[in-house]
């Protein structure tokens, strides 16, 4: 059984990555549920570890340093 790991990321960190990354908000919102990430109402609204890894690749901002 694969359990999805959800990461509670502050919206300010996501915004910073968008502002300093290689893709803009409109490009990223087509692929990711940024509205849910901005205002999570339940656990499923937070990004998964895999989504954050892909987001990191798309923005060219390292996930872990």
N, CA, C and O atoms as a Maestro MAE file, in Angstrom:
{
 s_m_m2io_version
 :::
 2.0.0
}

f_m_ct {
 s_m_title
 :::
 protein
 m_atom[260] {
  # First column is atom index #
  i_m_mmod_type
  r_m_x_coord
  r_m_y_coord
  r_m_z_coord
  i_m_residue_number
  s_m_chain_name
  s_m_pdb_residue_name
  s_m_pdb_atom_name
  i_m_atomic_number
  :::
  1 25 0.838 -1.180 0.000 1 A "UNK " " N  " 7
  2 3 0.000 0.000 0.000 1 A "UNK " " CA " 6
  3 2 0.886 1.247 0.000 1 A "UNK " " C  " 6
  4 15 1.729 1.415 0.881 1 A "UNK " " O  " 8
  5 25 0.691 2.115 -0.989 2 A "UNK " " N  " 7
  6 3 1.429 3.377 -1.066 2 A "UNK " " CA " 6
  7 2 0.667 4.458 -0.338 2 A "UNK " " C  " 6
  8 15 -0.495 4.733 -0.635 2 A "UNK " " O  " 8
  9 25 1.334 5.059 0.611 3 A "UNK " " N  " 7
  10 3 0.718 6.164 1.328 3 A "UNK " " CA " 6
  11 2 1.289 7.461 0.789 3 A "UNK " " C  " 6
  12 15 2.505 7.625 0.688 3 A "UNK " " O  " 8
  13 25 0.408 8.375 0.447 4 A "UNK " " N  " 7
  14 3 0.847 9.676 -0.030 4 A "UNK " " CA " 6
  15 2 1.252 10.536 1.148 4 A "UNK " " C  " 6
  16 15 0.510 10.691 2.118 4 A "UNK " " O  " 8
  17 25 2.420 11.079 1.042 5 A "UNK " " N  " 7
  18 3 2.925 11.956 2.087 5 A "UNK " " CA " 6
  19 2 2.575 13.385 1.710 5 A "UNK " " C  " 6
  20 15 3.025 13.892 0.682 5 A "UNK " " O  " 8
  21 25 1.776 14.029 2.538 6 A "UNK " " N  " 7
  22 3 1.377 15.426 2.308 6 A "UNK " " CA " 6
  23 2 2.303 16.340 3.096 6 A "UNK " " C  " 6
  24 15 2.634 16.066 4.250 6 A "UNK " " O  " 8
  25 25 2.713 17.423 2.462 7 A "UNK " " N  " 7
  26 3 3.657 18.355 3.074 7 A "UNK " " CA " 6
  27 2 2.949 19.679 3.339 7 A "UNK " " C  " 6
  28 15 2.361 20.271 2.433 7 A "UNK " " O  " 8
  29 25 3.009 20.128 4.563 8 A "UNK " " N  " 7
  30 3 2.410 21.409 4.947 8 A "UNK " " CA " 6
  31 2 3.426 22.511 4.650 8 A "UNK " " C  " 6
  32 15 4.314 22.796 5.454 8 A "UNK " " O  " 8
  33 25 3.274 23.115 3.485 9 A "UNK " " N  " 7
  34 3 4.200 24.155 3.035 9 A "UNK " " CA " 6
  35 2 3.515 25.507 3.164 9 A "UNK " " C  " 6
  36 15 2.361 25.672 2.767 9 A "UNK " " O  " 8
  37 25 4.231 26.467 3.722 10 A "UNK " " N  " 7
  38 3 3.667 27.815 3.812 10 A "UNK " " CA " 6
  39 2 3.529 28.394 2.417 10 A "UNK " " C  " 6
  40 15 4.409 28.222 1.573 10 A "UNK " " O  " 8
  41 25 2.426 29.078 2.181 11 A "UNK " " N  " 7
  42 3 2.146 29.669 0.886 11 A "UNK " " CA " 6
  43 2 3.253 30.646 0.478 11 A "UNK " " C  " 6
  44 15 3.558 30.775 -0.707 11 A "UNK " " O  " 8
  45 25 3.847 31.325 1.442 12 A "UNK " " N  " 7
  46 3 4.914 32.281 1.151 12 A "UNK " " CA " 6
  47 2 6.109 31.597 0.486 12 A "UNK " " C  " 6
  48 15 6.786 32.208 -0.342 12 A "UNK " " O  " 8
  49 25 6.372 30.357 0.832 13 A "UNK " " N  " 7
  50 3 7.473 29.605 0.230 13 A "UNK " " CA " 6
  51 2 7.143 29.282 -1.231 13 A "UNK " " C  " 6
  52 15 8.001 29.391 -2.106 13 A "UNK " " O  " 8
  53 25 5.905 28.890 -1.483 14 A "UNK " " N  " 7
  54 3 5.473 28.600 -2.853 14 A "UNK " " CA " 6
  55 2 5.569 29.870 -3.702 14 A "UNK " " C  " 6
  56 15 6.077 29.831 -4.822 14 A "UNK " " O  " 8
  57 25 5.086 30.986 -3.174 15 A "UNK " " N  " 7
  58 3 5.129 32.262 -3.898 15 A "UNK " " CA " 6
  59 2 6.577 32.645 -4.200 15 A "UNK " " C  " 6
  60 15 6.882 33.082 -5.310 15 A "UNK " " O  " 8
  61 25 7.454 32.490 -3.239 16 A "UNK " " N  " 7
  62 3 8.858 32.822 -3.448 16 A "UNK " " CA " 6
  63 2 9.434 31.976 -4.588 16 A "UNK " " C  " 6
  64 15 10.148 32.493 -5.448 16 A "UNK " " O  " 8
  65 25 9.123 30.678 -4.594 17 A "UNK " " N  " 7
  66 3 9.628 29.787 -5.644 17 A "UNK " " CA " 6
  67 2 9.093 30.207 -7.011 17 A "UNK " " C  " 6
  68 15 9.818 30.153 -8.004 17 A "UNK " " O  " 8
  69 25 7.841 30.620 -7.066 18 A "UNK " " N  " 7
  70 3 7.263 31.071 -8.337 18 A "UNK " " CA " 6
  71 2 7.951 32.357 -8.790 18 A "UNK " " C  " 6
  72 15 8.297 32.493 -9.963 18 A "UNK " " O  " 8
  73 25 8.150 33.288 -7.881 19 A "UNK " " N  " 7
  74 3 8.768 34.567 -8.235 19 A "UNK " " CA " 6
  75 2 10.217 34.412 -8.689 19 A "UNK " " C  " 6
  76 15 10.691 35.185 -9.522 19 A "UNK " " O  " 8
  77 25 10.918 33.427 -8.150 20 A "UNK " " N  " 7
  78 3 12.330 33.248 -8.464 20 A "UNK " " CA " 6
  79 2 12.591 32.093 -9.423 20 A "UNK " " C  " 6
  80 15 13.735 31.846 -9.804 20 A "UNK " " O  " 8
  81 25 11.548 31.397 -9.807 21 A "UNK " " N  " 7
  82 3 11.694 30.235 -10.671 21 A "UNK " " CA " 6
  83 2 11.604 30.579 -12.151 21 A "UNK " " C  " 6
  84 15 11.522 31.744 -12.538 21 A "UNK " " O  " 8
  85 25 11.621 29.543 -12.954 22 A "UNK " " N  " 7
  86 3 11.640 29.705 -14.403 22 A "UNK " " CA " 6
  87 2 10.258 29.696 -15.055 22 A "UNK " " C  " 6
  88 15 10.142 29.966 -16.250 22 A "UNK " " O  " 8
  89 25 9.220 29.392 -14.296 23 A "UNK " " N  " 7
  90 3 7.860 29.416 -14.839 23 A "UNK " " CA " 6
  91 2 7.016 30.354 -13.999 23 A "UNK " " C  " 6
  92 15 7.226 30.497 -12.794 23 A "UNK " " O  " 8
  93 25 6.047 30.997 -14.661 24 A "UNK " " N  " 7
  94 3 5.209 31.929 -13.916 24 A "UNK " " CA " 6
  95 2 3.965 31.223 -13.364 24 A "UNK " " C  " 6
  96 15 3.715 30.049 -13.638 24 A "UNK " " O  " 8
  97 25 3.210 31.971 -12.589 25 A "UNK " " N  " 7
  98 3 2.036 31.430 -11.900 25 A "UNK " " CA " 6
  99 2 1.059 30.787 -12.879 25 A "UNK " " C  " 6
  100 15 0.566 29.687 -12.628 25 A "UNK " " O  " 8
  101 25 0.779 31.455 -13.979 26 A "UNK " " N  " 7
  102 3 -0.224 30.928 -14.920 26 A "UNK " " CA " 6
  103 2 0.213 29.600 -15.518 26 A "UNK " " C  " 6
  104 15 -0.627 28.732 -15.756 26 A "UNK " " O  " 8
  105 25 1.495 29.422 -15.764 27 A "UNK " " N  " 7
  106 3 1.983 28.144 -16.281 27 A "UNK " " CA " 6
  107 2 1.862 27.040 -15.225 27 A "UNK " " C  " 6
  108 15 1.480 25.910 -15.528 27 A "UNK " " O  " 8
  109 25 2.190 27.389 -14.000 28 A "UNK " " N  " 7
  110 3 2.186 26.388 -12.931 28 A "UNK " " CA " 6
  111 2 0.783 26.021 -12.472 28 A "UNK " " C  " 6
  112 15 0.543 24.883 -12.068 28 A "UNK " " O  " 8
  113 25 -0.153 26.976 -12.530 29 A "UNK " " N  " 7
  114 3 -1.506 26.660 -12.067 29 A "UNK " " CA " 6
  115 2 -2.214 25.690 -13.007 29 A "UNK " " C  " 6
  116 15 -3.190 25.050 -12.614 29 A "UNK " " O  " 8
  117 25 -1.740 25.575 -14.233 30 A "UNK " " N  " 7
  118 3 -2.314 24.597 -15.159 30 A "UNK " " CA " 6
  119 2 -1.975 23.168 -14.742 30 A "UNK " " C  " 6
  120 15 -2.716 22.231 -15.040 30 A "UNK " " O  " 8
  121 25 -0.858 23.013 -14.056 31 A "UNK " " N  " 7
  122 3 -0.385 21.682 -13.673 31 A "UNK " " CA " 6
  123 2 -0.660 21.347 -12.205 31 A "UNK " " C  " 6
  124 15 -0.862 20.183 -11.858 31 A "UNK " " O  " 8
  125 25 -0.669 22.367 -11.350 32 A "UNK " " N  " 7
  126 3 -0.806 22.153 -9.908 32 A "UNK " " CA " 6
  127 2 -2.048 22.854 -9.377 32 A "UNK " " C  " 6
  128 15 -2.529 23.822 -9.966 32 A "UNK " " O  " 8
  129 25 -2.550 22.364 -8.281 33 A "UNK " " N  " 7
  130 3 -3.745 22.955 -7.649 33 A "UNK " " CA " 6
  131 2 -3.310 24.063 -6.706 33 A "UNK " " C  " 6
  132 15 -3.440 23.942 -5.488 33 A "UNK " " O  " 8
  133 25 -2.793 25.144 -7.275 34 A "UNK " " N  " 7
  134 3 -2.230 26.213 -6.466 34 A "UNK " " CA " 6
  135 2 -3.276 26.878 -5.575 34 A "UNK " " C  " 6
  136 15 -2.954 27.328 -4.475 34 A "UNK " " O  " 8
  137 25 -4.522 26.945 -6.039 35 A "UNK " " N  " 7
  138 3 -5.565 27.544 -5.201 35 A "UNK " " CA " 6
  139 2 -5.764 26.730 -3.920 35 A "UNK " " C  " 6
  140 15 -6.011 27.297 -2.856 35 A "UNK " " O  " 8
  141 25 -5.659 25.417 -4.020 36 A "UNK " " N  " 7
  142 3 -5.778 24.567 -2.827 36 A "UNK " " CA " 6
  143 2 -4.547 24.696 -1.947 36 A "UNK " " C  " 6
  144 15 -4.649 24.703 -0.720 36 A "UNK " " O  " 8
  145 25 -3.379 24.799 -2.578 37 A "UNK " " N  " 7
  146 3 -2.148 24.950 -1.808 37 A "UNK " " CA " 6
  147 2 -2.159 26.272 -1.047 37 A "UNK " " C  " 6
  148 15 -1.632 26.368 0.061 37 A "UNK " " O  " 8
  149 25 -2.764 27.285 -1.656 38 A "UNK " " N  " 7
  150 3 -2.792 28.601 -1.022 38 A "UNK " " CA " 6
  151 2 -3.712 28.624 0.191 38 A "UNK " " C  " 6
  152 15 -3.408 29.255 1.203 38 A "UNK " " O  " 8
  153 25 -4.833 27.933 0.079 39 A "UNK " " N  " 7
  154 3 -5.827 27.978 1.144 39 A "UNK " " CA " 6
  155 2 -6.340 26.568 1.458 39 A "UNK " " C  " 6
  156 15 -7.499 26.253 1.186 39 A "UNK " " O  " 8
  157 25 -5.480 25.727 2.026 40 A "UNK " " N  " 7
  158 3 -5.903 24.348 2.288 40 A "UNK " " CA " 6
  159 2 -6.993 24.273 3.351 40 A "UNK " " C  " 6
  160 15 -6.899 24.896 4.409 40 A "UNK " " O  " 8
  161 25 -8.012 23.509 3.049 41 A "UNK " " N  " 7
  162 3 -9.133 23.321 3.967 41 A "UNK " " CA " 6
  163 2 -9.106 21.943 4.625 41 A "UNK " " C  " 6
  164 15 -9.685 21.743 5.692 41 A "UNK " " O  " 8
  165 25 -8.434 21.006 3.984 42 A "UNK " " N  " 7
  166 3 -8.339 19.642 4.510 42 A "UNK " " CA " 6
  167 2 -6.975 19.075 4.126 42 A "UNK " " C  " 6
  168 15 -6.255 19.671 3.325 42 A "UNK " " O  " 8
  169 25 -6.633 17.963 4.677 43 A "UNK " " N  " 7
  170 3 -5.313 17.359 4.467 43 A "UNK " " CA " 6
  171 2 -5.008 17.123 2.983 43 A "UNK " " C  " 6
  172 15 -3.868 17.295 2.552 43 A "UNK " " O  " 8
  173 25 -6.010 16.733 2.209 44 A "UNK " " N  " 7
  174 3 -5.816 16.434 0.794 44 A "UNK " " CA " 6
  175 2 -5.490 17.678 -0.044 44 A "UNK " " C  " 6
  176 15 -5.072 17.554 -1.195 44 A "UNK " " O  " 8
  177 25 -5.674 18.851 0.516 45 A "UNK " " N  " 7
  178 3 -5.385 20.096 -0.204 45 A "UNK " " CA " 6
  179 2 -3.897 20.439 -0.194 45 A "UNK " " C  " 6
  180 15 -3.446 21.252 -1.001 45 A "UNK " " O  " 8
  181 25 -3.136 19.833 0.702 46 A "UNK " " N  " 7
  182 3 -1.699 20.076 0.743 46 A "UNK " " CA " 6
  183 2 -1.018 19.272 -0.358 46 A "UNK " " C  " 6
  184 15 -1.499 18.202 -0.731 46 A "UNK " " O  " 8
  185 25 0.090 19.776 -0.879 47 A "UNK " " N  " 7
  186 3 0.783 19.029 -1.934 47 A "UNK " " CA " 6
  187 2 1.439 17.766 -1.392 47 A "UNK " " C  " 6
  188 15 1.826 17.691 -0.225 47 A "UNK " " O  " 8
  189 25 1.553 16.784 -2.267 48 A "UNK " " N  " 7
  190 3 2.280 15.570 -1.909 48 A "UNK " " CA " 6
  191 2 3.773 15.829 -2.092 48 A "UNK " " C  " 6
  192 15 4.179 16.803 -2.726 48 A "UNK " " O  " 8
  193 25 4.561 14.955 -1.535 49 A "UNK " " N  " 7
  194 3 6.004 15.065 -1.712 49 A "UNK " " CA " 6
  195 2 6.349 14.993 -3.198 49 A "UNK " " C  " 6
  196 15 7.202 15.746 -3.669 49 A "UNK " " O  " 8
  197 25 5.711 14.115 -3.926 50 A "UNK " " N  " 7
  198 3 5.965 13.973 -5.371 50 A "UNK " " CA " 6
  199 2 5.587 15.258 -6.115 50 A "UNK " " C  " 6
  200 15 6.321 15.693 -7.002 50 A "UNK " " O  " 8
  201 25 4.458 15.866 -5.765 51 A "UNK " " N  " 7
  202 3 4.064 17.129 -6.403 51 A "UNK " " CA " 6
  203 2 5.101 18.212 -6.136 51 A "UNK " " C  " 6
  204 15 5.427 18.990 -7.032 51 A "UNK " " O  " 8
  205 25 5.616 18.271 -4.924 52 A "UNK " " N  " 7
  206 3 6.637 19.274 -4.607 52 A "UNK " " CA " 6
  207 2 7.941 18.995 -5.351 52 A "UNK " " C  " 6
  208 15 8.635 19.927 -5.756 52 A "UNK " " O  " 8
  209 25 8.274 17.730 -5.529 53 A "UNK " " N  " 7
  210 3 9.460 17.387 -6.310 53 A "UNK " " CA " 6
  211 2 9.286 17.847 -7.758 53 A "UNK " " C  " 6
  212 15 10.205 18.415 -8.348 53 A "UNK " " O  " 8
  213 25 8.114 17.601 -8.322 54 A "UNK " " N  " 7
  214 3 7.839 18.041 -9.699 54 A "UNK " " CA " 6
  215 2 7.806 19.562 -9.793 54 A "UNK " " C  " 6
  216 15 8.320 20.135 -10.753 54 A "UNK " " O  " 8
  217 25 7.208 20.214 -8.808 55 A "UNK " " N  " 7
  218 3 7.159 21.672 -8.744 55 A "UNK " " CA " 6
  219 2 8.576 22.239 -8.699 55 A "UNK " " C  " 6
  220 15 8.883 23.222 -9.374 55 A "UNK " " O  " 8
  221 25 9.419 21.621 -7.913 56 A "UNK " " N  " 7
  222 3 10.814 22.020 -7.818 56 A "UNK " " CA " 6
  223 2 11.518 21.900 -9.173 56 A "UNK " " C  " 6
  224 15 12.271 22.789 -9.570 56 A "UNK " " O  " 8
  225 25 11.270 20.813 -9.863 57 A "UNK " " N  " 7
  226 3 11.855 20.627 -11.191 57 A "UNK " " CA " 6
  227 2 11.339 21.671 -12.174 57 A "UNK " " C  " 6
  228 15 12.109 22.207 -12.972 57 A "UNK " " O  " 8
  229 25 10.055 21.961 -12.124 58 A "UNK " " N  " 7
  230 3 9.454 22.922 -13.051 58 A "UNK " " CA " 6
  231 2 9.944 24.353 -12.811 58 A "UNK " " C  " 6
  232 15 10.138 25.114 -13.759 58 A "UNK " " O  " 8
  233 25 10.140 24.710 -11.558 59 A "UNK " " N  " 7
  234 3 10.582 26.071 -11.244 59 A "UNK " " CA " 6
  235 2 12.108 26.193 -11.256 59 A "UNK " " C  " 6
  236 15 12.650 27.298 -11.284 59 A "UNK " " O  " 8
  237 25 12.786 25.056 -11.235 60 A "UNK " " N  " 7
  238 3 14.258 25.016 -11.131 60 A "UNK " " CA " 6
  239 2 14.734 25.583 -9.793 60 A "UNK " " C  " 6
  240 15 15.829 26.135 -9.694 60 A "UNK " " O  " 8
  241 25 13.894 25.437 -8.768 61 A "UNK " " N  " 7
  242 3 14.233 25.846 -7.408 61 A "UNK " " CA " 6
  243 2 14.425 24.555 -6.608 61 A "UNK " " C  " 6
  244 15 13.502 23.742 -6.553 61 A "UNK " " O  " 8
  245 25 15.583 24.339 -5.987 62 A "UNK " " N  " 7
  246 3 15.817 23.106 -5.247 62 A "UNK " " CA " 6
  247 2 14.806 22.923 -4.114 62 A "UNK " " C  " 6
  248 15 14.464 23.869 -3.405 62 A "UNK " " O  " 8
  249 25 14.343 21.693 -3.966 63 A "UNK " " N  " 7
  250 3 13.417 21.372 -2.889 63 A "UNK " " CA " 6
  251 2 14.156 21.304 -1.558 63 A "UNK " " C  " 6
  252 15 13.686 21.823 -0.545 63 A "UNK " " O  " 8
  253 25 15.298 20.668 -1.575 64 A "UNK " " N  " 7
  254 3 16.117 20.533 -0.372 64 A "UNK " " CA " 6
  255 2 17.487 21.118 -0.663 64 A "UNK " " C  " 6
  256 15 18.057 20.908 -1.734 64 A "UNK " " O  " 8
  257 25 17.997 21.845 0.297 65 A "UNK " " N  " 7
  258 3 19.350 22.393 0.115 65 A "UNK " " CA " 6
  259 2 20.228 22.004 1.267 65 A "UNK " " C  " 6
  260 15 21.403 22.369 1.298 65 A "UNK " " O  " 8
  :::
 }
 m_bond[259] {
  # First column is bond index #
  i_m_from
  i_m_to
  i_m_order
  :::
  1 1 2 1
  2 2 3 1
  3 3 4 2
  4 3 5 1
  5 5 6 1
  6 6 7 1
  7 7 8 2
  8 7 9 1
  9 9 10 1
  10 10 11 1
  11 11 12 2
  12 11 13 1
  13 13 14 1
  14 14 15 1
  15 15 16 2
  16 15 17 1
  17 17 18 1
  18 18 19 1
  19 19 20 2
  20 19 21 1
  21 21 22 1
  22 22 23 1
  23 23 24 2
  24 23 25 1
  25 25 26 1
  26 26 27 1
  27 27 28 2
  28 27 29 1
  29 29 30 1
  30 30 31 1
  31 31 32 2
  32 31 33 1
  33 33 34 1
  34 34 35 1
  35 35 36 2
  36 35 37 1
  37 37 38 1
  38 38 39 1
  39 39 40 2
  40 39 41 1
  41 41 42 1
  42 42 43 1
  43 43 44 2
  44 43 45 1
  45 45 46 1
  46 46 47 1
  47 47 48 2
  48 47 49 1
  49 49 50 1
  50 50 51 1
  51 51 52 2
  52 51 53 1
  53 53 54 1
  54 54 55 1
  55 55 56 2
  56 55 57 1
  57 57 58 1
  58 58 59 1
  59 59 60 2
  60 59 61 1
  61 61 62 1
  62 62 63 1
  63 63 64 2
  64 63 65 1
  65 65 66 1
  66 66 67 1
  67 67 68 2
  68 67 69 1
  69 69 70 1
  70 70 71 1
  71 71 72 2
  72 71 73 1
  73 73 74 1
  74 74 75 1
  75 75 76 2
  76 75 77 1
  77 77 78 1
  78 78 79 1
  79 79 80 2
  80 79 81 1
  81 81 82 1
  82 82 83 1
  83 83 84 2
  84 83 85 1
  85 85 86 1
  86 86 87 1
  87 87 88 2
  88 87 89 1
  89 89 90 1
  90 90 91 1
  91 91 92 2
  92 91 93 1
  93 93 94 1
  94 94 95 1
  95 95 96 2
  96 95 97 1
  97 97 98 1
  98 98 99 1
  99 99 100 2
  100 99 101 1
  101 101 102 1
  102 102 103 1
  103 103 104 2
  104 103 105 1
  105 105 106 1
  106 106 107 1
  107 107 108 2
  108 107 109 1
  109 109 110 1
  110 110 111 1
  111 111 112 2
  112 111 113 1
  113 113 114 1
  114 114 115 1
  115 115 116 2
  116 115 117 1
  117 117 118 1
  118 118 119 1
  119 119 120 2
  120 119 121 1
  121 121 122 1
  122 122 123 1
  123 123 124 2
  124 123 125 1
  125 125 126 1
  126 126 127 1
  127 127 128 2
  128 127 129 1
  129 129 130 1
  130 130 131 1
  131 131 132 2
  132 131 133 1
  133 133 134 1
  134 134 135 1
  135 135 136 2
  136 135 137 1
  137 137 138 1
  138 138 139 1
  139 139 140 2
  140 139 141 1
  141 141 142 1
  142 142 143 1
  143 143 144 2
  144 143 145 1
  145 145 146 1
  146 146 147 1
  147 147 148 2
  148 147 149 1
  149 149 150 1
  150 150 151 1
  151 151 152 2
  152 151 153 1
  153 153 154 1
  154 154 155 1
  155 155 156 2
  156 155 157 1
  157 157 158 1
  158 158 159 1
  159 159 160 2
  160 159 161 1
  161 161 162 1
  162 162 163 1
  163 163 164 2
  164 163 165 1
  165 165 166 1
  166 166 167 1
  167 167 168 2
  168 167 169 1
  169 169 170 1
  170 170 171 1
  171 171 172 2
  172 171 173 1
  173 173 174 1
  174 174 175 1
  175 175 176 2
  176 175 177 1
  177 177 178 1
  178 178 179 1
  179 179 180 2
  180 179 181 1
  181 181 182 1
  182 182 183 1
  183 183 184 2
  184 183 185 1
  185 185 186 1
  186 186 187 1
  187 187 188 2
  188 187 189 1
  189 189 190 1
  190 190 191 1
  191 191 192 2
  192 191 193 1
  193 193 194 1
  194 194 195 1
  195 195 196 2
  196 195 197 1
  197 197 198 1
  198 198 199 1
  199 199 200 2
  200 199 201 1
  201 201 202 1
  202 202 203 1
  203 203 204 2
  204 203 205 1
  205 205 206 1
  206 206 207 1
  207 207 208 2
  208 207 209 1
  209 209 210 1
  210 210 211 1
  211 211 212 2
  212 211 213 1
  213 213 214 1
  214 214 215 1
  215 215 216 2
  216 215 217 1
  217 217 218 1
  218 218 219 1
  219 219 220 2
  220 219 221 1
  221 221 222 1
  222 222 223 1
  223 223 224 2
  224 223 225 1
  225 225 226 1
  226 226 227 1
  227 227 228 2
  228 227 229 1
  229 229 230 1
  230 230 231 1
  231 231 232 2
  232 231 233 1
  233 233 234 1
  234 234 235 1
  235 235 236 2
  236 235 237 1
  237 237 238 1
  238 238 239 1
  239 239 240 2
  240 239 241 1
  241 241 242 1
  242 242 243 1
  243 243 244 2
  244 243 245 1
  245 245 246 1
  246 246 247 1
  247 247 248 2
  248 247 249 1
  249 249 250 1
  250 250 251 1
  251 251 252 2
  252 251 253 1
  253 253 254 1
  254 254 255 1
  255 255 256 2
  256 255 257 1
  257 257 258 1
  258 258 259 1
  259 259 260 2
  :::
 }
}
